[in-house]
Amino acid sequence: MSQTYTQIQKQIATLAREAEELKRREVGGVVAKIKQAIAVYGLTASDLGLGGKRVQKARAAKSPKKSGNGKYKPSIKYRDSAGNTWVGRGPRPQWLRDALAAGKRLEDFAVR
């Protein structure tokens, strides 16, 4: 007996729902295994290839590094809640000038 297009579409939808439910159940176990491996091996986000810009910015703020040409790379001195940064050299960036014009103080953005 041959099935109609509509019957097959219903089967596809049912199988898709079942697959999604199985995936949801399995994800919990996978996440637990990943967390355990991270704890055992002391893995970081960059070890896992998750070192996006935010992670790299945070890492740059913690330890001064040399840039590719061998010169000293200064640490970040000022940061706002949006993640904008300034090392305190050169002209003040626009985000900082705008905040200062709005009544904020330079000390409000100091990285401690």
Secondary structure by P-SEA (a helix, b strand, c coil): ccccaaaaaaaaaaaaaaaaaaaaaaaaaaaaaaaaaaaaacccccccccccaaaaaaaaaacccccccccccccccccccccccccccccccaaaaaaaaacccccccccc
